[in-house]
Amino acid sequence: MLDSDDQLRLIKRVMRENQIDESKWPPKQAQWFISSQKDEGLRADHIQENPGDHFLSIMLKIYRQYEKLCQQGGLVDFGELLLRSHELWLHRPELLAHYQSRFQHILVDEFQDTNTIQYAWLQVLASNRVPMTVVGTTISLSTAGGVPRSKTSSSTSGISPTPGWCAWSRTIAPPR
């Protein structure tokens, strides 16, 4: 399991091996790029390269090599754990059913801070079979923008602030 320091060291290695100048392309910028793409549920091969976008071209080169080294070394970062479990559940319904049968209810605290892959992960796990309660703050929702756009427009409809309190909660139960 890679922590953020290990991830940064591996990115620096990728950059050295590919002769990418760290003064022009800060390793922390590449680390942020990789993490943000994984937060969106995107692997390097899922991102369409734009021929005129040099930044994207360099970041994808680093991301691809980073993925390759992680795969060769059996290394995973936090984003990879979420991506792999999500992909596994999508491709192995019997495994998903096993985990769904283990939960009677799902409680998600700090829901406003979930990213796209975390939200997709929850959607697959709950799949209208496991009741889910989400809790989050209205202030964070309106000012921090923590809720992914796709989630705000579709899934949080009907999730509204609890009167007289600065947070909101919603229980989503499967159909009976």
N, C-alpha and C positions, 0 to 999 in steps of 0.2 A: 504494500500500500504506500503510495507516494503522498507525502505531505507537500505543502506549497514550496518549502525549501528544496526538497528532492526534485520536484517538478521544475523549478527554476534551474537547478544544476543540469538536468537533462536537456532542457531547452538551450542552455549555453553550450552544451556539448554538440547538439544538433547544429547550432549556428557556427561553431568552430569548424566542424566537419564539412559544412557547406560554404565556408568562407564568407559568411554574412557578417558585415561590420556591425559590432555592438554599439558603436557610437552613432550610427545612422538608424539602427533598428534595435532599440533597447529590449533586452530579454524580458523584462517585466511587461512590456507592451505585447510581446508574443504570448507570454503566459496569460495575460488578460484576454487576448484574442481567442486562444484555445479554450479557456474556461467559459467564456461567453458563448462560444459556438456550441459547446457541450450543454450549457444551460438551456440553449434553444433546441437541443436534441439533434444537433447537426454534426455528423462526422465530416472529415475533410473531403471525402469523395462525394458528399451530398451538397457541397457548396459549388455553385456555378462560378467559374472563373471569368472575369471580365478582362479581355485583352488589354484594355487601356488603363487598368487599375494596378499600378505597380505595388502599392501597399498590400492589396489582397493577394497578389501573386507571391510576394515574399512570405506573407503570413501563412498561406496555404502550403508553401514549400516546407516551412518549419513544422506546421501541424501534421502534414503527411509523414514526415520523417520521425516526428515525435511519436505518432501512433505506431509506426513500424518498430521503433526501438522498444516501446512499451510492450507491444505484442511479442517481440523476440525475447524480452526479459521477463515476461509474465508479470508486468507491473500495471497497476491501476491507480488512478487518482479518484477523487470523490465523484467527479462528473461521470467518469467511466463506469463506476458502480451503478449509478442511476441509469445510464444508457444501456448497459448490458442487461440489467434486470428488466427494463422496459422491452427491449428487443426480444429477450428470452420469453417473456410472457406473451408477446404478440405471436411468436412462432411456435410456442409449445403450450397449447391450451390446457393440456392435462396438468402441467406444472402450475399454471395460473389457477386452475380449479383447486389444486391442493392448497395454495396459499389463501385463496378466498374462503375455503372451508375452515381455515384456522382462525379467522377473525369473525367475531360476532358484530363488531362495530369498529369504525375507524374514527379517531379524534385527531384533527389537525389544528394545532395551535399556531399562531402567527401566520395564518393563511395568507395575509397580504404580502408576505415575503416569499411565497413560493414562486419558482421560476417555471418556465414552460415545460422542461422535462420532468420536474417534480409534479407539476399538475397533470401531465399526461400519464405519469406513473400512477398517481392516485386514481385517475379516471379508469385506467385499465384494471387496477386492483379492485376498485369498488364495483365497476361494471353493472350498476343497477342491481347488484346482488347483496352487497354489504352496506348497511346504513353508515353514513358518514356525517360527522358533525365538524364544521369548520368554525374557527374563532379567529377574529382579527380586529385590529383597531381601525376605526373610521379615519382618524387623523393620518395614519400611515397610508391608507388607501388614497386619500385625496392629495397628500403632499409629497409622499415619497415615490409614488408611482411603482410600487413593488409588485402589483398584480400584473401579469402579462396581458397585453392588449386582447389577445384572443379569449382569455379567461374573463376579462371584464365585460366584454360584449355578450358572451353567451352564458357562461355557467354561473356567474354571480347574480344574474337577474333573479329577483326574489330573495336575495340575501340582503337584508337591510339592517341599519343600526337598531339595536335594542333600545326602546324609549327609556330616557332617563339615565343612560349609561354611555360611556365613550367607546364602546366596542360593539361588534355585531357578531351574531351567531346564527347558524342555520343548520338544521339537521335534514339531511337528504336521505330518505328511506327508500328502499327498493319497492317496486310495485308488489302488491299482494295478489 
